[in-house]
Structure formats: C-alpha cells, structure tokens
Amino acid sequence: MSGAGYRRGMLTVVAGCLAMIAAASANAAQMVSHQALYTMSLQSSSRASDVAQLGGRMAIEIVDACDGWTVGQRVALTITTFNGAEVVSYTSFTSWESDDGQRFRFEQQTRQGNVVIDELGGDARLHGDEGGVAKLSKPETMSIALPPGTVFPNIHTELLIASAEAGETFFNRLVFDGTSADNPNHVTAFIGKQTAGPQLPVDNKAPLVWPVRLAFFQLDTRNPEPDVEIGLLLEANGVTRAIELDYGSFVIDGRLDELELLAPIDC
C-alpha cells in the first residue's frame, strides 16, 4: 500500500475507534450528557506504519435527545511521515441511536485539506435479536445485512458496563458502528478491576474506572490478530478518562484535558 493509501486507511480506522469511544458514554441506566476534549499523541510506531510523528485534538459531545442519544465527534490530526511529508486531516462522525437500540443513523467524513478522502452515511434498523439491515446512502447506495445478535454502539456499551458491574472480565458481541462498509465487527472486550482513574481540576475526587480493552475482528476473518484494539479507562457513567488506539504498527494515546457535564434537556 502506498503511503497516502496507508494514511487514508489509518484515518478510517481512527474514525471507527471514535464511534466506539463516544458510544462509551451511552449507558442508558447511568449515562451523563457531556462534552470531552482530548489531546492525541503518538505513543509508538514502526517504519512500517510510515507515521513518524502525530499530534492533534479530539472533541466528543454526547447529548440525551429524549428519544435517543446523539453523538458528535471531531478529530484534527497532523501526521508526519518518516520522509518528512506532513498531512493534516479532519475527521467528523455524527450519529443518533434510539433508546431501544433498534434504530441508528450515522454520517462520517474524513478530509485532507479541502479534499474528502473518505465518507459514509446511512441508517440501520434491527428487529430484536433477529438481525436487520443497514442502508448506506453514500458514498454509494447499498445494503448491508446485519446478522442475528447484532447490536449498535450504545447498547453494546450498556451491556459492557453491566458486565463490568457484575464483575465479569470477558464480553463479546457483534457490533455495527456505522463507520465502514466492512461492518459489522466482532468486538471482544477484556475488563479489568475497577480502580482510581486520572483526576481533572473539575473533579471533587479521583473517579473510579474500569480498564477496558476492545479488540475488533472482521466478520468472516480467520486472522487471529484483531484489526485494531482500543484501550479505555471507563467510568460507570460512561465518561472515558483515557484512550489508546492500537493499530499494531503504531499506537495513539488520547489524554482527557477538559470535561463538562451538560444539563439534561427538558423533554
């Protein structure tokens, strides 16, 4: 793959990670509406990644829309390759998921400068545990079958937090997150013991978090290695205190810098 092609693939992966990270704030029982701002930096990389340096910011907003939850995400990254080339990218992802987890709308776009290099949009519907269908409206019209047992991101995280609260250490579900035509993915979660997490000036005390590791596998893959892994420090109310995006040949850290809890909307 060319350097440009690899970076395009990397940015698509980042967008997919953002969808699951933002959904980590959508636990129906205990969630809080909030805005969070993260500093993104390169933890490690190999020459195979062609990512010598990386930095940027990520903003996430979660809002209770009365009939469901809306997620808005924006990320700006500056990537420098090993030969000194610099790429500035902007990725946005917006979604709405119904309270019952049966309907899901989504839109994603990645730009380099003023050039759109990747986009996806559409809506999906499930019929209980019987599966359903996702209908893409861009970049082209197509339908994706959602096998029985598929869930959308918010319900996935609700079930994940419930598993963590029950003391379980392993959780596996089929998830459609609206970031790729290759969806849905098998998502395997490993949950650590609850511990004190990083504290911000706005906190009265150090928050309790679960260390969570999410591994993403394509639906029909025979590869024992995941395509990407996400590490999270996750609160019971859904706030993500720290993020790690592990793509194998490079790893991105996300540090929470600012957090604002939003007042509930009058429904």
N, C-alpha and C positions, 0 to 999 in steps of 0.2 A: 504494500500500500504506500502511496506517495505521502510525503509529509503533510500536504494540505488535506488529503483524504483521511489520514490518521487523525489530524486535529478535528476534522468535522465529526468523525466517529466519536472522539473523546467528548466533544461538546454535547452530542446527543446523549451520551451516557450520563453526563453531568445533569442534563435536564431530567432524565429518568430518575436519577437519585433525588433531585429536588422534589419531584412529585411525592415520593415515599417519605422524605423528610418532613415536608409540610403536612402530609396526612398524619404524621405522628402527633399532631395537635387535635385530632378529630375523634377523641374518645367520647362517645355520646353521653356516658354517665358522669364524667368528671371534667370534661374539657373546658378550657377557657379561651375566649377570643383574645387574640393578642397580635402584636407586631414584634418581629425579632430581626436584628441586624447582625450579620456575621462577617468577620474578616477571613478571607480564603487565602491559604498559602500552601506552598509545595513542601510536603514532608520529606519525600524521597522520590527519586526517579532513576531510570537506567537509560542508556543511549538508545535502546530500542523504542522508547517512548517518543523520542525527539522533543522532549519537554525539559529544557534546562532550567528555566525559571517560570514561576507562575504566581500571580497575585491578583486580588480583587475583592469584591464585596458581594454579599448575598442578602437580599431582603425577603422576608416571608410575612404574609398577613393572613390570619385565619379569622373569619367572621361568621357568627351564627346568623343565618339568613331566614330564620324561623321555620322554613320548610326543608332546610338542609344546611350545609356548610359550604361556604365559598373559600377557595384558596387562591392567593395571588403570590407569585414568586418572580423575582428578578435577580439576575446574576450578571455581573460585569467582570470579565477576566482579561488580564493581559498575559499572554504566553510568549516566552522567548525560546526559540529552538537552539540546538547546540551549534548551529552555524550562524547564529546571531539574528535571524529573522524574528520580527515581532508581530504578533497577531492580537488584535483587540476584538473581543467577542461580547455579544449581549444575548442572553437567553431569557425568555419570559415564558411562564406557564400559568394558566388560569384554569380553574375547574369548579364545578358545583356537583355535590353528591347529595341525594335525598336522604332524609333522616332514616328511612327504612333500608338504605343501601341498595335499592333496586334500579335507580336511575343515576346516570353520570354524564356530565358534559365536560368537554376538555378542549383546550387550544394551546399549542406550543409553537414558539418560533425562535430560531437562532439566527443572528446576523453577525457578519463581519463587516464593520463599517456600515454602509447602506445596502449591502448585498445580503439577501436572505439565502442562507445555505441549507436550512432545514426547517420544515414546518409540518404540523399535523393538527387536525381538528376534527371534531365529530361528537357523536353522542352514543351512549350504550345503555342497554336495558337488560336486566336479569329477571328470571321468573323463578324466584325462590332458589332452591338448590338444584334446579333443573338446568341451569345454564342460561344462555341468552345470546345476544348478538351486539356487536359494536359496528356502527355505521360511520365510516370516515367520509368527510366532505372535502378534505384537502390533505395532501397535495393532489389526490385524485379520489374519485368516488369508488368505494369498495366496502365490503362487509367482512367482518372477522367473527367466526364462530367462537363463542365463549363456552367451554365445556362445563358440565355439571360440577358444582362446588366452587366455581369462580367467585371471587369477591372483589369489590372495589377498594381503593386505598383506605378510606375512612373506617369502614367496617373491619378491614384487616387489622388496623391499629387498635380498634376497640377490643378485638379478640386477643391481640397480642398483649395489651395491658392487663386484660382479665387473666391471661395465663401467667403473667409476671406476678400479679397479686396473689394467685393461687400457689405460688412457689414453684411453678413448672420452669424447666430450663430449656426446653426444645419446643418449637412450634413451626408447622409447615402448612402453607396454603398456596392455592393458585390465585394470582392477583393480576387484574387488568388495571394499569395505571394511566393509560391514555398518552403515553409518550413515544410509542413506536408501533409500527405495523407488525412487529415481531411479537407483540403481546398476545396472550397473557404469558406470565412467567411463573415458574415455581419459585417461591420465596421461602427460604429456610431461615428461621430465627434461632439464635442461641442467646439465652437470657442469663445474665449474671446476678449475683446477690445485690440487693439494694444497699446503697452506700451514700455518703455525703458527696454532693457534686460541687462544681465551681460556683462561687458566690459573686454576685454583682452588687454595686453600691445600693441598688434599689431594694435588695433583699434584706429582710429582717434577720435571717439566719441562713446557713448553708442548706440548699434544697436536697431532698433525698432523690436519688436517681437510680435507674437500672442500667447497667452496661448491656447494650443490645448489639448483636452482630447479625445483619441481614445479608444472606447470600442469594444472588439472582441466577437462575438457570433457565435457558430457553426451554420451551415446552417439550420438544422432541429430541433434545440433545443427549448424546451419550458421553459427553465430556464430563469427567468427574470434577473438574475445576469450574467454579462459577464465573460468569462473565464479568461480574463486578460485585463488590461487597461494600456495605455501608455500616459503619460503626456509629452508634448513638449513645449519648447519655440522656436518658428519657425519664421525665417526671411523670407521676401518676396523672397530672392534669394535662399532659400532652406536650408541654414545653420541652424542646430539645436544647440541652445545655451545651453540647459539643457534637461535632460531626467529623467523621473520617470517611472519605471516598477512596476506596482501594480498587484500582483498575489493573493490578498486577504489576505492570511496568512503571507505574507512578502512583503516588498516594497524595491526596489533597486533604488538608486539615481545614475545618471551619470552626472558628472561635466566636462564641456569642459575646458581643460587645454591648448591645443595647436591647432592653426588653421593656415593652409597655403592655400591660393588661388593659383590654378595652372593655368599656361598659357594655352590658347586654343591650341589644336592640329591643325596643318596645314593640312586641309582636301583637 
